[in-house]
Amino acid sequence: MLDQAIFFDTLRQGLWVAVMISTPILAVALISGVAVGLFQALTSIQEMTLTFVPKVLSIVIVFWATMGFMSQSLVAFFQNQIIPLVAGG
């Protein structure tokens, strides 16, 4: 019973870390997608690259800007949760 509790607690914490890491990129993708969609609706321009290029550029910029936060979050999770479980402590 204790092993299951540890497993599910670690899984819950891992999913929370994944949500925290992916939130900035997903938020920017959503905002840029809505902005480009609104621009396309207002101007009647239906070009496929118009939706793809700005969204990819904004995702790359936000990924580059938040890479340190993502790395720190993952390293902290592994050092505080996964490695002690593997080491048996």
Biopython code that builds the backbone (N, CA, C, O; Angstrom):
import numpy as np
from Bio.PDB.StructureBuilder import StructureBuilder

atoms = [
    (1, "MET", "N", (0.821, -1.199, 0.000)),
    (1, "MET", "CA", (0.000, 0.000, 0.000)),
    (1, "MET", "C", (0.864, 1.262, 0.000)),
    (1, "MET", "O", (0.535, 2.245, -0.664)),
    (2, "LEU", "N", (1.959, 1.229, 0.740)),
    (2, "LEU", "CA", (2.844, 2.385, 0.824)),
    (2, "LEU", "C", (3.536, 2.646, -0.512)),
    (2, "LEU", "O", (3.732, 3.798, -0.901)),
    (3, "ASP", "N", (3.907, 1.570, -1.213)),
    (3, "ASP", "CA", (4.551, 1.734, -2.517)),
    (3, "ASP", "C", (3.624, 2.404, -3.520)),
    (3, "ASP", "O", (4.061, 3.224, -4.328)),
    (4, "GLN", "N", (2.336, 2.051, -3.466)),
    (4, "GLN", "CA", (1.369, 2.678, -4.366)),
    (4, "GLN", "C", (1.210, 4.159, -4.051)),
    (4, "GLN", "O", (1.110, 4.980, -4.963)),
    (5, "ALA", "N", (1.187, 4.493, -2.808)),
    (5, "ALA", "CA", (1.045, 5.906, -2.411)),
    (5, "ALA", "C", (2.251, 6.717, -2.876)),
    (5, "ALA", "O", (2.098, 7.832, -3.375)),
    (6, "ILE", "N", (3.438, 6.163, -2.715)),
    (6, "ILE", "CA", (4.651, 6.854, -3.178)),
    (6, "ILE", "C", (4.631, 7.001, -4.688)),
    (6, "ILE", "O", (4.985, 8.055, -5.217)),
    (7, "PHE", "N", (4.214, 5.941, -5.393)),
    (7, "PHE", "CA", (4.153, 5.984, -6.851)),
    (7, "PHE", "C", (3.184, 7.055, -7.330)),
    (7, "PHE", "O", (3.525, 7.864, -8.194)),
    (8, "PHE", "N", (1.977, 7.062, -6.772)),
    (8, "PHE", "CA", (0.977, 8.026, -7.230)),
    (8, "PHE", "C", (1.330, 9.457, -6.822)),
    (8, "PHE", "O", (1.024, 10.399, -7.553)),
    (9, "ASP", "N", (1.957, 9.625, -5.687)),
    (9, "ASP", "CA", (2.397, 10.965, -5.286)),
    (9, "ASP", "C", (3.491, 11.478, -6.221)),
    (9, "ASP", "O", (3.473, 12.640, -6.627)),
    (10, "THR", "N", (4.436, 10.611, -6.557)),
    (10, "THR", "CA", (5.493, 11.005, -7.494)),
    (10, "THR", "C", (4.922, 11.289, -8.872)),
    (10, "THR", "O", (5.341, 12.235, -9.538)),
    (11, "LEU", "N", (3.973, 10.477, -9.299)),
    (11, "LEU", "CA", (3.319, 10.699, -10.593)),
    (11, "LEU", "C", (2.579, 12.026, -10.609)),
    (11, "LEU", "O", (2.643, 12.765, -11.592)),
    (12, "ARG", "N", (1.870, 12.333, -9.516)),
    (12, "ARG", "CA", (1.138, 13.601, -9.419)),
    (12, "ARG", "C", (2.099, 14.786, -9.482)),
    (12, "ARG", "O", (1.833, 15.769, -10.174)),
    (13, "GLN", "N", (3.203, 14.693, -8.766)),
    (13, "GLN", "CA", (4.184, 15.779, -8.781)),
    (13, "GLN", "C", (4.839, 15.916, -10.156)),
    (13, "GLN", "O", (5.101, 17.031, -10.607)),
    (14, "GLY", "N", (5.104, 14.797, -10.819)),
    (14, "GLY", "CA", (5.677, 14.845, -12.160)),
    (14, "GLY", "C", (4.735, 15.483, -13.165)),
    (14, "GLY", "O", (5.164, 16.246, -14.031)),
    (15, "LEU", "N", (3.442, 15.169, -13.049)),
    (15, "LEU", "CA", (2.463, 15.796, -13.938)),
    (15, "LEU", "C", (2.336, 17.289, -13.665)),
    (15, "LEU", "O", (2.147, 18.079, -14.590)),
    (16, "TRP", "N", (2.438, 17.676, -12.397)),
    (16, "TRP", "CA", (2.379, 19.104, -12.066)),
    (16, "TRP", "C", (3.582, 19.842, -12.642)),
    (16, "TRP", "O", (3.440, 20.953, -13.153)),
    (17, "VAL", "N", (4.769, 19.232, -12.563)),
    (17, "VAL", "CA", (5.965, 19.843, -13.152)),
    (17, "VAL", "C", (5.788, 19.977, -14.660)),
    (17, "VAL", "O", (6.163, 20.995, -15.242)),
    (18, "ALA", "N", (5.217, 18.951, -15.297)),
    (18, "ALA", "CA", (4.978, 19.018, -16.751)),
    (18, "ALA", "C", (4.012, 20.146, -17.103)),
    (18, "ALA", "O", (4.201, 20.836, -18.105)),
    (19, "VAL", "N", (2.991, 20.331, -16.293)),
    (19, "VAL", "CA", (2.032, 21.420, -16.536)),
    (19, "VAL", "C", (2.715, 22.775, -16.373)),
    (19, "VAL", "O", (2.518, 23.674, -17.189)),
    (20, "MET", "N", (3.514, 22.920, -15.322)),
    (20, "MET", "CA", (4.191, 24.195, -15.081)),
    (20, "MET", "C", (5.206, 24.517, -16.180)),
    (20, "MET", "O", (5.377, 25.679, -16.548)),
    (21, "ILE", "N", (5.861, 23.510, -16.690)),
    (21, "ILE", "CA", (6.859, 23.727, -17.734)),
    (21, "ILE", "C", (6.191, 24.073, -19.073)),
    (21, "ILE", "O", (6.691, 24.916, -19.818)),
    (22, "SER", "N", (5.078, 23.430, -19.370)),
    (22, "SER", "CA", (4.463, 23.631, -20.680)),
    (22, "SER", "C", (3.534, 24.838, -20.745)),
    (22, "SER", "O", (3.162, 25.263, -21.839)),
    (23, "THR", "N", (3.153, 25.396, -19.610)),
    (23, "THR", "CA", (2.200, 26.506, -19.602)),
    (23, "THR", "C", (2.657, 27.733, -20.405)),
    (23, "THR", "O", (1.856, 28.257, -21.179)),
    (24, "PRO", "N", (3.889, 28.215, -20.265)),
    (24, "PRO", "CA", (4.260, 29.410, -21.050)),
    (24, "PRO", "C", (4.189, 29.180, -22.561)),
    (24, "PRO", "O", (3.710, 30.044, -23.296)),
    (25, "ILE", "N", (4.657, 28.037, -23.024)),
    (25, "ILE", "CA", (4.653, 27.763, -24.464)),
    (25, "ILE", "C", (3.228, 27.608, -24.972)),
    (25, "ILE", "O", (2.884, 28.150, -26.023)),
    (26, "LEU", "N", (2.401, 26.879, -24.244)),
    (26, "LEU", "CA", (1.022, 26.693, -24.683)),
    (26, "LEU", "C", (0.224, 27.992, -24.658)),
    (26, "LEU", "O", (-0.621, 28.224, -25.523)),
    (27, "ALA", "N", (0.492, 28.836, -23.668)),
    (27, "ALA", "CA", (-0.216, 30.117, -23.591)),
    (27, "ALA", "C", (0.153, 31.014, -24.768)),
    (27, "ALA", "O", (-0.713, 31.655, -25.364)),
    (28, "VAL", "N", (1.439, 31.055, -25.099)),
    (28, "VAL", "CA", (1.868, 31.888, -26.234)),
    (28, "VAL", "C", (1.326, 31.324, -27.549)),
    (28, "VAL", "O", (0.931, 32.088, -28.430)),
    (29, "ALA", "N", (1.303, 30.012, -27.689)),
    (29, "ALA", "CA", (0.743, 29.412, -28.902)),
    (29, "ALA", "C", (-0.738, 29.742, -29.037)),
    (29, "ALA", "O", (-1.215, 30.026, -30.136)),
    (30, "LEU", "N", (-1.463, 29.705, -27.926)),
    (30, "LEU", "CA", (-2.879, 30.047, -27.953)),
    (30, "LEU", "C", (-3.093, 31.511, -28.308)),
    (30, "LEU", "O", (-3.927, 31.831, -29.155)),
    (31, "ILE", "N", (-2.349, 32.396, -27.668)),
    (31, "ILE", "CA", (-2.519, 33.832, -27.915)),
    (31, "ILE", "C", (-2.146, 34.194, -29.345)),
    (31, "ILE", "O", (-2.862, 34.948, -30.004)),
    (32, "SER", "N", (-1.022, 33.658, -29.829)),
    (32, "SER", "CA", (-0.625, 33.983, -31.208)),
    (32, "SER", "C", (-1.587, 33.359, -32.213)),
    (32, "SER", "O", (-1.852, 33.959, -33.255)),
    (33, "GLY", "N", (-2.113, 32.180, -31.932)),
    (33, "GLY", "CA", (-3.092, 31.566, -32.835)),
    (33, "GLY", "C", (-4.373, 32.370, -32.915)),
    (33, "GLY", "O", (-4.932, 32.548, -33.997)),
    (34, "VAL", "N", (-4.840, 32.857, -31.776)),
    (34, "VAL", "CA", (-6.049, 33.683, -31.771)),
    (34, "VAL", "C", (-5.796, 35.008, -32.481)),
    (34, "VAL", "O", (-6.645, 35.478, -33.238)),
    (35, "ALA", "N", (-4.633, 35.611, -32.242)),
    (35, "ALA", "CA", (-4.321, 36.896, -32.889)),
    (35, "ALA", "C", (-4.234, 36.749, -34.400)),
    (35, "ALA", "O", (-4.768, 37.577, -35.137)),
    (36, "VAL", "N", (-3.562, 35.697, -34.866)),
    (36, "VAL", "CA", (-3.445, 35.492, -36.313)),
    (36, "VAL", "C", (-4.804, 35.140, -36.905)),
    (36, "VAL", "O", (-5.137, 35.593, -38.000)),
    (37, "GLY", "N", (-5.595, 34.335, -36.194)),
    (37, "GLY", "CA", (-6.936, 34.006, -36.673)),
    (37, "GLY", "C", (-7.825, 35.230, -36.775)),
    (37, "GLY", "O", (-8.598, 35.368, -37.723)),
    (38, "LEU", "N", (-7.716, 36.109, -35.806)),
    (38, "LEU", "CA", (-8.486, 37.359, -35.835)),
    (38, "LEU", "C", (-8.030, 38.236, -36.998)),
    (38, "LEU", "O", (-8.848, 38.827, -37.702)),
    (39, "PHE", "N", (-6.709, 38.313, -37.189)),
    (39, "PHE", "CA", (-6.183, 39.087, -38.316)),
    (39, "PHE", "C", (-6.677, 38.511, -39.643)),
    (39, "PHE", "O", (-7.055, 39.264, -40.541)),
    (40, "GLN", "N", (-6.676, 37.192, -39.771)),
    (40, "GLN", "CA", (-7.146, 36.567, -41.007)),
    (40, "GLN", "C", (-8.637, 36.813, -41.219)),
    (40, "GLN", "O", (-9.076, 37.037, -42.347)),
    (41, "ALA", "N", (-9.403, 36.772, -40.153)),
    (41, "ALA", "CA", (-10.841, 37.006, -40.283)),
    (41, "ALA", "C", (-11.130, 38.454, -40.665)),
    (41, "ALA", "O", (-12.056, 38.722, -41.430)),
    (42, "LEU", "N", (-10.341, 39.385, -40.137)),
    (42, "LEU", "CA", (-10.575, 40.796, -40.440)),
    (42, "LEU", "C", (-10.129, 41.177, -41.840)),
    (42, "LEU", "O", (-10.723, 42.060, -42.458)),
    (43, "THR", "N", (-9.088, 40.522, -42.352)),
    (43, "THR", "CA", (-8.546, 40.900, -43.652)),
    (43, "THR", "C", (-8.915, 39.929, -44.770)),
    (43, "THR", "O", (-8.605, 40.195, -45.932)),
    (44, "SER", "N", (-9.560, 38.826, -44.455)),
    (44, "SER", "CA", (-9.949, 37.787, -45.424)),
    (44, "SER", "C", (-8.743, 37.192, -46.140)),
    (44, "SER", "O", (-8.864, 36.729, -47.274)),
    (45, "ILE", "N", (-7.590, 37.199, -45.494)),
    (45, "ILE", "CA", (-6.397, 36.550, -46.029)),
    (45, "ILE", "C", (-6.364, 35.133, -45.473)),
    (45, "ILE", "O", (-6.316, 34.943, -44.258)),
    (46, "GLN", "N", (-6.390, 34.146, -46.348)),
    (46, "GLN", "CA", (-6.409, 32.755, -45.913)),
    (46, "GLN", "C", (-5.139, 32.029, -46.367)),
    (46, "GLN", "O", (-5.209, 31.026, -47.078)),
    (47, "GLU", "N", (-4.020, 32.528, -45.962)),
    (47, "GLU", "CA", (-2.725, 31.934, -46.309)),
    (47, "GLU", "C", (-2.293, 31.001, -45.194)),
    (47, "GLU", "O", (-2.316, 31.384, -44.024)),
    (48, "MET", "N", (-1.896, 29.769, -45.541)),
    (48, "MET", "CA", (-1.537, 28.778, -44.526)),
    (48, "MET", "C", (-0.244, 29.145, -43.791)),
    (48, "MET", "O", (-0.121, 28.905, -42.590)),
    (49, "THR", "N", (0.706, 29.718, -44.505)),
    (49, "THR", "CA", (1.967, 30.073, -43.845)),
    (49, "THR", "C", (1.783, 31.231, -42.875)),
    (49, "THR", "O", (2.591, 31.403, -41.962)),
    (50, "LEU", "N", (0.745, 32.019, -43.055)),
    (50, "LEU", "CA", (0.472, 33.126, -42.148)),
    (50, "LEU", "C", (0.105, 32.616, -40.757)),
    (50, "LEU", "O", (0.383, 33.288, -39.764)),
    (51, "THR", "N", (-0.506, 31.457, -40.672)),
    (51, "THR", "CA", (-0.828, 30.904, -39.357)),
    (51, "THR", "C", (0.363, 30.158, -38.767)),
    (51, "THR", "O", (0.527, 30.136, -37.547)),
    (52, "PHE", "N", (1.183, 29.557, -39.592)),
    (52, "PHE", "CA", (2.261, 28.696, -39.114)),
    (52, "PHE", "C", (3.484, 29.472, -38.642)),
    (52, "PHE", "O", (3.986, 29.229, -37.545)),
    (53, "VAL", "N", (3.962, 30.395, -39.452)),
    (53, "VAL", "CA", (5.229, 31.083, -39.171)),
    (53, "VAL", "C", (5.174, 31.925, -37.887)),
    (53, "VAL", "O", (6.064, 31.779, -37.050)),
    (54, "PRO", "N", (4.190, 32.782, -37.693)),
    (54, "PRO", "CA", (4.191, 33.569, -36.442)),
    (54, "PRO", "C", (4.069, 32.698, -35.193)),
    (54, "PRO", "O", (4.682, 32.987, -34.166)),
    (55, "LYS", "N", (3.272, 31.628, -35.287)),
    (55, "LYS", "CA", (3.108, 30.763, -34.125)),
    (55, "LYS", "C", (4.414, 30.049, -33.796)),
    (55, "LYS", "O", (4.789, 29.961, -32.626)),
    (56, "VAL", "N", (5.105, 29.543, -34.799)),
    (56, "VAL", "CA", (6.368, 28.853, -34.557)),
    (56, "VAL", "C", (7.426, 29.822, -34.033)),
    (56, "VAL", "O", (8.178, 29.484, -33.119)),
    (57, "LEU", "N", (7.486, 31.009, -34.600)),
    (57, "LEU", "CA", (8.455, 32.001, -34.115)),
    (57, "LEU", "C", (8.192, 32.392, -32.666)),
    (57, "LEU", "O", (9.125, 32.501, -31.871)),
    (58, "SER", "N", (6.937, 32.602, -32.324)),
    (58, "SER", "CA", (6.624, 32.978, -30.939)),
    (58, "SER", "C", (6.913, 31.828, -29.978)),
    (58, "SER", "O", (7.366, 32.065, -28.859)),
    (59, "ILE", "N", (6.662, 30.592, -30.392)),
    (59, "ILE", "CA", (6.960, 29.441, -29.541)),
    (59, "ILE", "C", (8.462, 29.310, -29.339)),
    (59, "ILE", "O", (8.909, 29.045, -28.223)),
    (60, "VAL", "N", (9.246, 29.489, -30.390)),
    (60, "VAL", "CA", (10.701, 29.388, -30.278)),
    (60, "VAL", "C", (11.245, 30.481, -29.360)),
    (60, "VAL", "O", (12.130, 30.219, -28.545)),
    (61, "ILE", "N", (10.730, 31.690, -29.482)),
    (61, "ILE", "CA", (11.194, 32.794, -28.634)),
    (61, "ILE", "C", (10.874, 32.533, -27.170)),
    (61, "ILE", "O", (11.721, 32.742, -26.302)),
    (62, "VAL", "N", (9.660, 32.078, -26.891)),
    (62, "VAL", "CA", (9.282, 31.803, -25.502)),
    (62, "VAL", "C", (10.054, 30.602, -24.966)),
    (62, "VAL", "O", (10.449, 30.595, -23.800)),
    (63, "PHE", "N", (10.273, 29.599, -25.788)),
    (63, "PHE", "CA", (11.075, 28.453, -25.351)),
    (63, "PHE", "C", (12.485, 28.894, -24.997)),
    (63, "PHE", "O", (13.034, 28.472, -23.979)),
    (64, "TRP", "N", (13.067, 29.734, -25.824)),
    (64, "TRP", "CA", (14.413, 30.232, -25.557)),
    (64, "TRP", "C", (14.441, 31.060, -24.262)),
    (64, "TRP", "O", (15.383, 30.961, -23.476)),
    (65, "ALA", "N", (13.409, 31.870, -24.053)),
    (65, "ALA", "CA", (13.369, 32.742, -22.877)),
    (65, "ALA", "C", (13.131, 31.963, -21.584)),
    (65, "ALA", "O", (13.614, 32.369, -20.527)),
    (66, "THR", "N", (12.395, 30.849, -21.650)),
    (66, "THR", "CA", (12.052, 30.106, -20.436)),
    (66, "THR", "C", (12.847, 28.812, -20.285)),
    (66, "THR", "O", (12.528, 27.980, -19.436)),
    (67, "MET", "N", (13.870, 28.646, -21.097)),
    (67, "MET", "CA", (14.658, 27.413, -21.038)),
    (67, "MET", "C", (15.326, 27.228, -19.676)),
    (67, "MET", "O", (15.402, 26.102, -19.185)),
    (68, "GLY", "N", (15.804, 28.287, -19.063)),
    (68, "GLY", "CA", (16.423, 28.191, -17.748)),
    (68, "GLY", "C", (15.436, 27.738, -16.682)),
    (68, "GLY", "O", (15.758, 26.885, -15.855)),
    (69, "PHE", "N", (14.235, 28.308, -16.699)),
    (69, "PHE", "CA", (13.187, 27.908, -15.762)),
    (69, "PHE", "C", (12.817, 26.442, -15.943)),
    (69, "PHE", "O", (12.646, 25.714, -14.965)),
    (70, "MET", "N", (12.695, 26.012, -17.194)),
    (70, "MET", "CA", (12.344, 24.622, -17.464)),
    (70, "MET", "C", (13.422, 23.670, -16.968)),
    (70, "MET", "O", (13.124, 22.650, -16.347)),
    (71, "SER", "N", (14.661, 24.006, -17.244)),
    (71, "SER", "CA", (15.775, 23.153, -16.813)),
    (71, "SER", "C", (15.858, 23.087, -15.292)),
    (71, "SER", "O", (16.046, 22.009, -14.728)),
    (72, "GLN", "N", (15.721, 24.219, -14.630)),
    (72, "GLN", "CA", (15.777, 24.245, -13.174)),
    (72, "GLN", "C", (14.639, 23.435, -12.554)),
    (72, "GLN", "O", (14.834, 22.737, -11.559)),
    (73, "SER", "N", (13.468, 23.534, -13.143)),
    (73, "SER", "CA", (12.321, 22.790, -12.615)),
    (73, "SER", "C", (12.527, 21.290, -12.756)),
    (73, "SER", "O", (12.266, 20.539, -11.816)),
    (74, "LEU", "N", (12.991, 20.846, -13.916)),
    (74, "LEU", "CA", (13.216, 19.421, -14.123)),
    (74, "LEU", "C", (14.347, 18.886, -13.256)),
    (74, "LEU", "O", (14.227, 17.802, -12.686)),
    (75, "VAL", "N", (15.430, 19.624, -13.149)),
    (75, "VAL", "CA", (16.560, 19.184, -12.322)),
    (75, "VAL", "C", (16.138, 19.110, -10.859)),
    (75, "VAL", "O", (16.493, 18.158, -10.165)),
    (76, "ALA", "N", (15.386, 20.098, -10.379)),
    (76, "ALA", "CA", (14.927, 20.082, -8.988)),
    (76, "ALA", "C", (14.005, 18.896, -8.731)),
    (76, "ALA", "O", (14.098, 18.250, -7.688)),
    (77, "PHE", "N", (13.115, 18.608, -9.678)),
    (77, "PHE", "CA", (12.212, 17.466, -9.514)),
    (77, "PHE", "C", (12.990, 16.156, -9.441)),
    (77, "PHE", "O", (12.715, 15.311, -8.589)),
    (78, "PHE", "N", (13.950, 15.993, -10.325)),
    (78, "PHE", "CA", (14.728, 14.756, -10.318)),
    (78, "PHE", "C", (15.603, 14.651, -9.073)),
    (78, "PHE", "O", (15.714, 13.572, -8.490)),
    (79, "GLN", "N", (16.223, 15.745, -8.660)),
    (79, "GLN", "CA", (17.093, 15.693, -7.479)),
    (79, "GLN", "C", (16.304, 15.487, -6.190)),
    (79, "GLN", "O", (16.768, 14.797, -5.282)),
    (80, "ASN", "N", (15.126, 16.078, -6.105)),
    (80, "ASN", "CA", (14.345, 16.009, -4.864)),
    (80, "ASN", "C", (13.411, 14.816, -4.792)),
    (80, "ASN", "O", (13.086, 14.364, -3.694)),
    (81, "GLN", "N", (12.963, 14.286, -5.942)),
    (81, "GLN", "CA", (11.970, 13.231, -5.931)),
    (81, "GLN", "C", (12.456, 11.909, -6.508)),
    (81, "GLN", "O", (12.342, 10.870, -5.858)),
    (82, "ILE", "N", (12.991, 11.938, -7.710)),
    (82, "ILE", "CA", (13.298, 10.686, -8.417)),
    (82, "ILE", "C", (14.566, 10.039, -7.879)),
    (82, "ILE", "O", (14.567, 8.843, -7.591)),
    (83, "ILE", "N", (15.631, 10.794, -7.740)),
    (83, "ILE", "CA", (16.910, 10.209, -7.305)),
    (83, "ILE", "C", (16.812, 9.616, -5.895)),
    (83, "ILE", "O", (17.348, 8.530, -5.672)),
    (84, "PRO", "N", (16.149, 10.280, -4.927)),
    (84, "PRO", "CA", (16.001, 9.613, -3.615)),
    (84, "PRO", "C", (15.195, 8.313, -3.681)),
    (84, "PRO", "O", (15.469, 7.379, -2.928)),
    (85, "LEU", "N", (14.216, 8.248, -4.564)),
    (85, "LEU", "CA", (13.447, 7.004, -4.699)),
    (85, "LEU", "C", (14.303, 5.892, -5.299)),
    (85, "LEU", "O", (14.239, 4.743, -4.863)),
    (86, "VAL", "N", (15.097, 6.244, -6.296)),
    (86, "VAL", "CA", (15.966, 5.235, -6.920)),
    (86, "VAL", "C", (17.051, 4.783, -5.958)),
    (86, "VAL", "O", (17.403, 3.604, -5.914)),
    (87, "ALA", "N", (17.583, 5.733, -5.183)),
    (87, "ALA", "CA", (18.654, 5.402, -4.238)),
    (87, "ALA", "C", (18.111, 4.670, -3.010)),
    (87, "ALA", "O", (18.879, 4.084, -2.248)),
    (88, "GLY", "N", (16.810, 4.702, -2.819)),
    (88, "GLY", "CA", (16.218, 3.978, -1.706)),
    (88, "GLY", "C", (16.082, 4.794, -0.439)),
    (88, "GLY", "O", (15.863, 4.247, 0.643)),
    (89, "GLY", "N", (16.212, 6.097, -0.573)),
    (89, "GLY", "CA", (16.127, 6.938, 0.622)),
    (89, "GLY", "C", (14.875, 7.617, 0.685)),
    (89, "GLY", "O", (14.628, 8.371, 1.626)),
]
sb = StructureBuilder()
sb.init_structure("model")
sb.init_model(0)
sb.init_chain("A")
sb.init_seg("    ")
for serial, (resi, resn, name, xyz) in enumerate(atoms, 1):
    if name == "N":
        sb.init_residue(resn, " ", resi, " ")
    sb.init_atom(name, np.array(xyz, "f"), 0.0, 1.0, " ", f" {name:<3s}", serial, name[0])
structure = sb.get_structure()
